Amino acid sequence: MLDAFALLISAAHGAPAYPGIRGHEPDLASARRQVGAIRRAVGEIERLVLRRGSYLAESDFFETAWQLAFWGSNYPRLFAVKDKYDPNGLFIVHHGVGSERWSADGFTRLPP
């Protein structure tokens, strides 16, 4: 953030959704439209910026290059620390260090 040229936050809004609770189900069609709109907006920015970054608390859930975008050149060192102090992967979070070893929902460890 300290070296950033600009700060951009692109998001959608809507009421909270609770799968399985009648009357509060997610509107998947609307969510997909919103994701598409956000991706188009961010795509325009990415045409102007060589490399974007973020911090995990306000990140793109769908970021494909998340290791670089969120952790930068520190990722290999952080991965080594994670292996040393959490070899069984007890502490995981979506797009957190080492999370690529887990399924997208975070419930299943992937084979090495």
Backbone bond lengths (Angstrom), bond angles and torsions (degrees), N, CA, C in turn:
res aa  C-N    CA-C-N  psi(-1)  N-CA   C-N-CA  omega(-1)  CA-C   N-CA-C  phi
1 M - - - 1.429 - - 1.521 110.89 -
2 L 1.324 116.92 -36.01 1.462 119.98 -177.00 1.526 112.23 -66.98
3 D 1.319 117.73 -27.53 1.460 121.61 -179.69 1.522 112.30 -99.88
4 A 1.306 117.90 6.57 1.458 121.24 -174.05 1.520 111.89 -72.71
5 F 1.308 114.79 145.15 1.460 121.44 172.54 1.525 109.99 -78.13
6 A 1.317 115.52 -37.73 1.462 120.83 -178.40 1.514 109.58 -155.53
7 L 1.316 115.29 161.92 1.457 121.90 174.92 1.521 107.49 -117.86
8 L 1.316 115.97 127.13 1.458 121.42 179.43 1.514 108.66 -128.68
9 I 1.307 115.69 129.76 1.459 120.46 173.94 1.520 106.97 -120.59
10 S 1.317 116.64 121.56 1.457 122.42 179.33 1.518 107.30 -119.88
11 A 1.325 116.61 125.16 1.457 119.36 -175.71 1.522 110.55 -151.18
12 A 1.302 115.14 170.81 1.461 122.84 173.80 1.524 106.94 -119.59
13 H 1.301 115.95 169.98 1.458 118.18 179.48 1.521 110.44 -136.53
14 G 1.273 114.48 164.10 1.454 120.47 177.66 1.515 109.57 172.51
15 A 1.294 115.13 169.79 1.462 120.12 178.43 1.527 109.77 -68.56
16 P 1.329 118.07 152.97 1.465 120.13 176.27 1.529 110.80 -58.27
17 A 1.313 116.04 144.80 1.464 121.57 178.95 1.525 108.81 -118.65
18 Y 1.312 114.61 140.22 1.458 120.77 -179.42 1.519 108.92 -131.54
19 P 1.327 117.63 96.28 1.460 118.98 179.76 1.533 110.56 -54.76
20 G 1.314 115.61 134.32 1.450 120.94 177.76 1.514 114.80 92.01
21 I 1.328 118.12 -8.53 1.464 120.56 177.90 1.523 107.60 -107.13
22 R 1.312 115.70 111.83 1.456 121.42 -175.80 1.535 110.94 -54.98
23 G 1.324 114.90 133.68 1.452 121.13 -179.02 1.516 113.71 90.06
24 H 1.321 116.95 -8.62 1.466 121.18 -178.83 1.527 112.08 -129.10
25 E 1.345 115.74 19.42 1.459 119.53 -178.69 1.532 110.02 -66.20
26 P 1.332 117.06 149.20 1.464 119.63 176.40 1.529 110.17 -65.39
27 D 1.311 116.37 143.62 1.461 122.49 173.69 1.523 106.20 -93.11
28 L 1.322 116.69 91.04 1.461 121.13 -173.67 1.521 112.94 -62.98
29 A 1.322 117.91 -36.78 1.468 119.94 179.10 1.523 110.37 -63.49
30 S 1.319 116.75 -43.79 1.470 120.75 178.12 1.524 110.61 -65.53
31 A 1.316 117.08 -42.22 1.465 120.92 179.77 1.524 110.75 -61.40
32 R 1.327 117.33 -41.85 1.464 120.48 179.14 1.530 111.14 -65.65
33 R 1.327 116.94 -38.56 1.472 120.31 176.36 1.528 110.46 -63.48
34 Q 1.310 116.59 -42.76 1.461 120.65 -179.55 1.528 111.32 -65.84
35 V 1.320 116.75 -42.18 1.465 120.05 176.96 1.523 109.86 -60.95
36 G 1.324 117.30 -42.60 1.462 121.22 178.24 1.518 112.03 -60.92
37 A 1.332 116.27 -42.98 1.466 120.37 179.69 1.527 110.99 -64.86
38 I 1.313 116.62 -41.54 1.469 120.38 178.69 1.521 109.83 -65.14
39 R 1.322 117.25 -44.02 1.471 119.97 179.47 1.525 111.58 -61.89
40 R 1.334 117.65 -39.09 1.471 120.18 177.43 1.521 110.86 -64.78
41 A 1.320 117.07 -43.17 1.467 120.81 179.52 1.524 111.09 -63.68
42 V 1.315 116.59 -46.82 1.465 120.51 179.65 1.528 109.96 -66.53
43 G 1.317 117.20 -34.54 1.467 120.73 177.50 1.513 112.16 -59.28
44 E 1.327 116.91 -37.56 1.469 120.44 177.13 1.522 110.88 -65.43
45 I 1.307 116.80 -39.30 1.469 120.95 177.72 1.527 110.03 -67.08
46 E 1.332 117.04 -42.10 1.458 120.63 -178.54 1.531 112.19 -63.58
47 R 1.312 117.57 -23.80 1.472 119.58 175.76 1.522 110.82 -67.58
48 L 1.322 117.06 -24.97 1.462 122.09 -177.61 1.526 113.63 -96.61
49 V 1.319 116.57 -22.41 1.460 121.70 -172.83 1.525 109.20 -111.38
50 L 1.330 115.89 131.23 1.463 119.14 -179.87 1.520 112.08 -66.16
51 R 1.313 116.40 -45.27 1.467 120.10 -177.95 1.521 108.03 -147.23
52 R 1.317 115.61 120.97 1.457 118.60 177.39 1.513 109.22 -94.98
53 G 1.277 115.75 161.76 1.452 120.97 177.94 1.509 109.64 -139.83
54 S 1.299 115.26 176.86 1.446 120.39 -179.09 1.508 107.88 -162.59
55 Y 1.299 115.72 172.88 1.447 119.29 165.82 1.520 106.60 -118.93
56 L 1.288 116.14 153.47 1.460 121.86 -165.55 1.522 114.06 -58.68
57 A 1.303 118.46 -34.12 1.458 120.23 -174.97 1.534 112.73 -67.02
58 E 1.323 117.76 -26.68 1.466 121.34 178.81 1.516 108.53 -129.77
59 S 1.305 115.09 65.42 1.452 119.95 -173.41 1.522 111.86 -116.11
60 D 1.312 114.52 168.84 1.456 122.10 176.21 1.526 108.37 -81.04
61 F 1.315 116.96 112.42 1.460 122.00 -178.93 1.520 111.20 -54.78
62 F 1.333 116.81 -29.77 1.458 121.77 -175.38 1.527 112.92 -100.08
63 E 1.314 118.43 10.88 1.471 122.22 -179.53 1.525 109.62 -55.99
64 T 1.331 117.07 126.55 1.467 120.16 -179.34 1.529 111.97 -87.86
65 A 1.306 117.41 -30.02 1.476 121.08 179.54 1.530 109.16 -102.98
66 W 1.325 116.16 46.53 1.461 121.23 -172.28 1.517 113.85 -64.30
67 Q 1.327 118.13 -33.43 1.469 118.87 179.94 1.529 110.22 -58.00
68 L 1.315 116.77 -45.73 1.461 121.07 179.87 1.523 111.21 -75.20
69 A 1.330 117.34 -44.52 1.466 120.75 -176.26 1.530 112.33 -63.66
70 F 1.327 117.86 -39.69 1.457 120.53 -174.92 1.519 113.40 -96.33
71 W 1.312 117.32 -30.29 1.468 120.31 -172.55 1.520 113.47 -118.68
72 G 1.327 117.25 -15.29 1.463 121.45 176.70 1.512 112.82 60.13
73 S 1.330 114.94 -148.03 1.468 120.46 -177.08 1.527 112.23 -70.33
74 N 1.320 117.71 -7.52 1.469 121.76 178.98 1.526 113.02 -77.96
75 Y 1.354 117.31 -12.82 1.456 119.30 -171.57 1.535 114.04 -56.70
76 P 1.324 120.30 -48.28 1.476 118.28 -179.20 1.536 112.92 -59.13
77 R 1.323 116.88 -39.72 1.467 120.65 179.57 1.534 110.13 -67.40
78 L 1.326 116.50 -43.00 1.462 120.44 178.26 1.525 111.41 -64.25
79 F 1.328 116.16 -37.35 1.463 121.02 178.13 1.533 110.11 -62.68
80 A 1.333 116.67 -41.32 1.468 120.67 178.57 1.532 110.73 -64.86
81 V 1.311 117.23 -40.82 1.468 120.95 177.65 1.526 109.89 -64.54
82 K 1.323 116.59 -42.48 1.466 121.32 178.07 1.533 109.89 -58.85
83 D 1.333 117.42 -46.07 1.466 120.90 179.29 1.524 111.72 -61.37
84 K 1.315 116.20 -36.49 1.463 119.78 -177.97 1.529 112.08 -70.99
85 Y 1.328 116.52 -46.34 1.455 120.10 -172.30 1.534 114.75 -97.82
86 D 1.313 117.52 -14.55 1.465 121.45 178.30 1.526 109.53 -139.17
87 P 1.337 117.42 60.54 1.459 120.29 -174.26 1.528 114.55 -62.94
88 N 1.325 117.76 -23.33 1.463 120.92 -179.74 1.520 112.81 -93.25
89 G 1.323 117.47 0.11 1.455 120.70 177.44 1.518 113.71 66.91
90 L 1.317 117.00 38.24 1.456 120.20 179.48 1.528 111.54 -64.92
91 F 1.326 116.56 -38.74 1.459 121.29 -176.38 1.524 109.68 -102.36
92 I 1.326 116.25 105.54 1.461 120.47 177.99 1.523 109.09 -131.88
93 V 1.299 114.20 155.14 1.454 122.30 175.80 1.526 106.33 -151.23
94 H 1.321 116.39 150.73 1.464 120.48 179.49 1.526 109.66 -53.36
95 H 1.315 116.93 124.67 1.464 124.78 -179.27 1.522 113.15 64.05
96 G 1.321 116.51 22.23 1.453 120.40 173.31 1.520 109.52 -87.16
97 V 1.306 116.41 166.48 1.466 121.80 -179.52 1.528 108.89 -57.63
98 G 1.318 116.17 125.31 1.463 122.36 179.50 1.511 114.78 86.52
99 S 1.331 118.45 -2.93 1.469 119.55 -176.19 1.522 113.20 -69.98
100 E 1.319 117.35 -14.81 1.465 118.64 176.79 1.527 111.79 -68.01
101 R 1.311 116.61 -10.01 1.470 120.89 175.88 1.525 112.24 -82.80
102 W 1.336 117.29 -0.99 1.457 122.27 -175.47 1.516 110.95 -121.74
103 S 1.320 115.91 157.59 1.467 121.18 175.76 1.528 109.36 -62.52
104 A 1.328 116.55 163.53 1.467 121.51 -177.12 1.530 111.98 -58.38
105 D 1.337 117.94 -31.76 1.465 119.46 179.80 1.523 112.39 -85.65
106 G 1.338 117.51 -5.53 1.451 121.51 177.00 1.517 115.72 79.33
107 F 1.336 117.56 9.73 1.460 119.65 -176.25 1.527 113.85 -99.59
108 T 1.318 118.06 -17.18 1.455 120.56 -173.81 1.518 110.54 -128.05
109 R 1.328 115.37 124.41 1.462 119.29 176.22 1.520 108.33 -74.86
110 L 1.318 116.80 131.91 1.462 121.64 -178.97 1.500 110.72 -81.07
111 P 1.329 117.86 150.58 1.466 119.85 178.43 1.531 110.06 -65.86
112 P 1.329 116.83 147.18 1.491 120.29 -179.25 1.505 113.17 -63.85
